[in-house]
Amino acid sequence: MLLLLGLMLLVISLEEFKKDRKITGWINLVVFLLIFFESIWNFLLH
């Protein structure tokens, strides 16, 4: 579930970069990276 949420945030951040909204694009990208690495970390440890 978290992995899909992260992918959705990645798509949203790419759309924000296309709309020339750099700040919200970067925020979404950082949150995507945090969620993505957390989901991979939990998948490997549990």
DRENPA-3360 file (N, C-alpha, C; in nm, 2 decimals, always signed):
BEGIN
1 = MLLLLGLM = +0.08/-0.12/+0.00/+0.00/+0.00/+0.00/+0.09/+0.13/+0.00 ~ +0.19/+0.13/+0.08/+0.28/+0.24/+0.09/+0.36/+0.26/-0.04 ~ +0.39/+0.15/-0.11/+0.46/+0.16/-0.23/+0.37/+0.22/-0.34 ~ +0.25/+0.19/-0.34/+0.16/+0.25/-0.44/+0.14/+0.40/-0.41 ~ +0.13/+0.44/-0.28/+0.12/+0.58/-0.24/+0.24/+0.65/-0.29 ~ +0.36/+0.59/-0.27/+0.48/+0.66/-0.32/+0.49/+0.68/-0.47 ~ +0.44/+0.58/-0.54/+0.44/+0.59/-0.69/+0.34/+0.70/-0.73 ~ +0.23/+0.71/-0.66/+0.13/+0.82/-0.69/+0.19/+0.95/-0.66;
9 = LLVISLEE = +0.27/+0.97/-0.55/+0.34/+1.09/-0.53/+0.45/+1.12/-0.63 ~ +0.51/+1.02/-0.68/+0.61/+1.04/-0.79/+0.54/+1.10/-0.92 ~ +0.42/+1.04/-0.95/+0.35/+1.09/-1.07/+0.30/+1.24/-1.04 ~ +0.25/+1.26/-0.92/+0.21/+1.40/-0.89/+0.33/+1.50/-0.90 ~ +0.44/+1.46/-0.85/+0.56/+1.55/-0.85/+0.60/+1.58/-1.00 ~ +0.59/+1.48/-1.08/+0.63/+1.50/-1.22/+0.53/+1.59/-1.29 ~ +0.40/+1.58/-1.26/+0.30/+1.67/-1.31/+0.32/+1.81/-1.26 ~ +0.36/+1.83/-1.13/+0.39/+1.96/-1.08/+0.51/+2.02/-1.15;
17 = FKKDRKIT = +0.61/+1.94/-1.18/+0.73/+2.00/-1.25/+0.69/+2.05/-1.39 ~ +0.60/+1.97/-1.46/+0.55/+2.01/-1.59/+0.47/+2.14/-1.58 ~ +0.40/+2.16/-1.47/+0.32/+2.29/-1.45/+0.41/+2.40/-1.40 ~ +0.54/+2.38/-1.39/+0.63/+2.48/-1.34/+0.61/+2.52/-1.20 ~ +0.56/+2.43/-1.12/+0.55/+2.45/-0.97/+0.66/+2.37/-0.90 ~ +0.78/+2.43/-0.90/+0.89/+2.35/-0.86/+0.89/+2.32/-0.71 ~ +0.84/+2.41/-0.62/+0.85/+2.38/-0.48/+0.76/+2.26/-0.44 ~ +0.64/+2.26/-0.49/+0.55/+2.14/-0.46/+0.60/+2.02/-0.52;
25 = GWINLVVF = +0.66/+2.03/-0.64/+0.72/+1.91/-0.71/+0.83/+1.85/-0.62 ~ +0.92/+1.94/-0.57/+1.03/+1.89/-0.48/+0.98/+1.83/-0.35 ~ +0.88/+1.89/-0.30/+0.82/+1.84/-0.17/+0.76/+1.70/-0.20 ~ +0.69/+1.68/-0.30/+0.63/+1.55/-0.34/+0.74/+1.45/-0.37 ~ +0.84/+1.50/-0.43/+0.95/+1.40/-0.47/+1.03/+1.36/-0.34 ~ +1.05/+1.45/-0.24/+1.11/+1.41/-0.12/+1.03/+1.31/-0.04 ~ +0.90/+1.34/-0.03/+0.81/+1.25/+0.04/+0.80/+1.11/-0.03 ~ +0.80/+1.11/-0.17/+0.81/+0.99/-0.24/+0.93/+0.91/-0.20;
33 = LLIFFESI = +1.05/+0.97/-0.20/+1.17/+0.90/-0.16/+1.16/+0.84/-0.02 ~ +1.11/+0.92/+0.07/+1.10/+0.87/+0.21/+1.01/+0.75/+0.22 ~ +0.89/+0.76/+0.15/+0.80/+0.65/+0.16/+0.85/+0.53/+0.08 ~ +0.91/+0.55/-0.03/+0.97/+0.44/-0.11/+1.07/+0.36/-0.03 ~ +1.17/+0.43/+0.03/+1.28/+0.37/+0.10/+1.22/+0.30/+0.23 ~ +1.12/+0.36/+0.29/+1.07/+0.30/+0.41/+0.99/+0.17/+0.37 ~ +0.92/+0.17/+0.26/+0.85/+0.05/+0.22/+0.95/-0.06/+0.18 ~ +1.05/-0.03/+0.11/+1.16/-0.13/+0.08/+1.22/-0.18/+0.21;
41 = WNFLLH = +1.25/-0.09/+0.30/+1.32/-0.13/+0.43/+1.23/-0.23/+0.50 ~ +1.10/-0.19/+0.51/+1.01/-0.28/+0.59/+0.99/-0.41/+0.51 ~ +0.99/-0.41/+0.38/+0.98/-0.54/+0.30/+1.10/-0.63/+0.33 ~ +1.22/-0.57/+0.33/+1.34/-0.66/+0.35/+1.35/-0.71/+0.49 ~ +1.31/-0.63/+0.59/+1.33/-0.67/+0.73/+1.22/-0.76/+0.78 ~ +1.10/-0.75/+0.73/+0.99/-0.83/+0.78/+0.95/-0.94/+0.69;
% end
